[in-house]
Amino acid sequence: MEYTVQRLANLAGISSRTLRYYDEIGILKSARINSSGYRIYSNEEVDRLQQILFYRELGMDLESIKDIVSSTSFDESAALIEHREKLLEKRNQIDLLIANVDKTIALKEGRFKMSDQEKFEGFKQKMISENDEKFGKEAREKHGSEQVDKSNKMLKNMTEEQYKELQKLNSNMMETLKSAYDTKDPGGELAQKAVDLHRQWLSYFCDSYTKELHVNLAQMYVDDERFKAYYDKEQPGLAVFLRDAVRIYINMS
């Protein structure tokens, strides 16, 4: 079956403008242009649009999606299996948050006792799921699944106070790092303070800190575009600056 822009947009529940934009950026080209000048989409484009919308639902940006679906090694069946697994993870996360809300309501009504750790289970699971979705593949390849699973377990077992301390530590580290960047000196006192805060932050996820782990992690911030974007959105060049500061810190300690 073939579709015009309007008919496919209605079928998929998106705007015609979105489809035209997808055509402009090359992520979803029409099969052909008919004699009246209308874009025409075939079953192949319908299937690709479904894949694009699946990835969008999982929070991926269009550039990353384009790289995936345009790859010669793209396997549609494998992608669908992966989508299903990710959606199940998301459903489990939502179920956990709903259960958390139900427990909190019962707690307020005096029908249930809830530990401080239980109050934050849903939020910590959300953080784990989001991190695994964005960076899990690279982290597991770099450090091994066992280490990543250990890190996730440590996060899930944090108390409310530890969780708040972690968030505060991360905020302090980023602010110090940005201030240090202005000095342009990765070996300076401020930059080294930021790296030490980063080491303390890392200790929340690793049962044993090593110099090799620290320097490899900092290098991954530079090598992987998603990690790099996380730091560079605060200040362009921040990922490289942190990597260089970590190298100096490792050699000095």
N, C-alpha and C positions, 0 to 999 in steps of 0.2 A: 504494500500500500504506500502511496505517496502523500506528502503533506506540504501545504504552503506554510509560510512563516506563521500566519495567524492560526491555522488549524493545529500546528504542532505546539505552539505556545499554549493554546487552550487545553490541549491534551495533557501537557506536562505541568500545567498550573503556573506558568511563568509568563513574563511579558514578552511581547514581540520585540521590544527594544533590547531585551536580554539576548534573544537569539541573534539579532543583528550584530550585537556587540561580540558575541562568541565567534561570529563569522569574521568580523573585522580583525580580531586578534589571532585568528587561525586555529582556535581550539575546536571549532565545529563548523566546517564548511558545508554548504548545501551540496547535494549530489549534482545538481545542474541548475541552469537558469532557463525557464521556458520562453516561448516566443513572445509572451507578454512582459517579460522582464522580471518575473517573480522567481524567488528562490524556491526550489523544490527539494524536499528531503525524502530519502528512501528509508527502508528498514534499518540499514546500516547506520545511518545518522541518528535514528531513533534510539538504537541500542547505545550509541556513544553518548547521547544526551543523558540517558539513564545513568551511565557510569559517572559522568560529570556531576550530576546532581547528587549521586551517592557520596562522592568525595566532598562536595560542597557541604553536605549534611554533616560530615565528619570534621568540618572546620578547615579544610585545606584551601590554600590560595590558588587562584586560577593558573598562575605560572607553573606551580608544582604539578597541578592536575594535567596541564598540557604536556609536560615532560613525560608523565606516566602514560597517558593514553596514546601519545604519539610515538612511543618507543616501539621499535620493531620486535621487542621481546614481550610486549604487553600480552597477557593471557587473560581473556575476558572471564573464563570460568574460575580461574584462580582468584581474580579480583572480586568476583561475587562472593566467593567463600570468605575472603578477607573482610569484605563489607559486612557479611553476616556476623562474623566474630566480633568486629568492632561495635556493631549495633547491639549485640548481646552484652558487651561490656558496658555500653552506655545505659542499657536497660537495667543491668545490675546496679549501676551507680545510682540511677534514679530510684530504684526500689530501696536502696540503702538509705537515701535521703528521706524518702517517704516514711520508712520505718523509724528513722531518727526523729522526724517531726511527730509521728504518732506517740513515740515514747516521751517526747518532751511535753506533749499535751497531757498525757497520762501523769507525768511527773507534776505538772502544775495543778492538776486536779487531785493530787494526793493518792493516785492509784498505782504508782510505780516509782521505784527508786532507780536513779540513773547515775552512773559514775561520770566523772569529768571526762574520762577518755571516750566514753560512748557518745557524749555530746558532740564530739568533733570527728567521729568516724566517717560520716558522709563527706565532709569537706576534705578530709585527708585523702579519701579514696578518689575524690574528684581531681585533686592535684596529681595523684599517682597516674590516673587514667589519662589526663591531659598531657602529662610529661611523656608517658609511654607512647602515646599517639604521635607526638611531635618528634621525640628524640630516641625512643626506645630501640629502634633497629640499630642505629649508630652506636648507642651506648652498649648494647649487648655484643655487637661485633668488636668493639674496642676493649671492653672490660669483662665480657663474659656474662651469660645469663645468671649464673649463680650470684655474682656480685650485685647485679641489678636487682634481683629478687630479694637479696639481703637488705639492700638499701630501702626498698619499698616496705619490707617488713618492719624495719626500724622506724620508718615514718609512721606507719599505721599504729605502732605501739607507743608513740609519744603521748605524754600527758598533755593536758591543756596548757600548763605552764611552759613545757618544753616547746610546744607548737608555737606559742606566742613569742618565745625567745628566738626561735628559728626565723620567724618572720621579721622580727626586729633586727636580728643580726644581718639578714639579707639586705634590708633597707639601709643599715649603717654601712655595709660593705659597698653598696652601689654609690651612695653619696660620697664616701671617702674616695672611691675609685675615680669618680667624675672630677672631684676637686684635684686629685693627683694628676689627672690627665692634663689639666691646665698648666702644670709645672713642666710638662714634656720630659720628665725625668723618671723612668721606670725604676731606677735604683734609689730614688729619693726617699726620705723618711715617710712622706705621706703615701707614696705608692706601696712601700713595703708594709705599712700599717694596713692598707687595703688588702694586700695579699694574705696577711696574717688573719684578718677577719674572714677571708675566703677559706683559709685552712680550717678555721673554727666552724664555719658553715658546712664544710665538707665532712667534718667529723660526725655530723648528725646523720650522715648517710653511709658512713663506712665504719666498720668495727675496728679497723686498723689502718691508720694513715701511713702512706709511704710517699716518698719524694717522687717516685716514678709515676704513681697514680696522679699526683697533683700536676706534674708537668705535662703528662699525657692528656689530662682533662683540659688544661689550658690550651694545648695545641689543637684539640678538637674544636674549641670555641672559634678558632681561626679557620680550620679546614672545612668545617661543615657550615654551609650558608645559613641554615636556620639558627644555629647557635650564634653565629656571627651577627645575624640580624637582631637577635635578642639584646646583645650588648651595644651594637652600633646604633640602635634606635635611640638610645640614651645620649650617645655621643659618637659620631662617626670616627672609627679608628680605635674605639675602646677595647675591642676584643684583642687586637694585636698588642695594644699597650699592656693589657692584663697578662697576656702570654709572656711578654718580655719581662714584666715585673716578677712573674712567678719563676722564670728561669734564674733571675738574679737572686731571688729569695732562696731557691733550692741550693744554689752554689755557696751562699753565705751561711746557711744553717748546717 
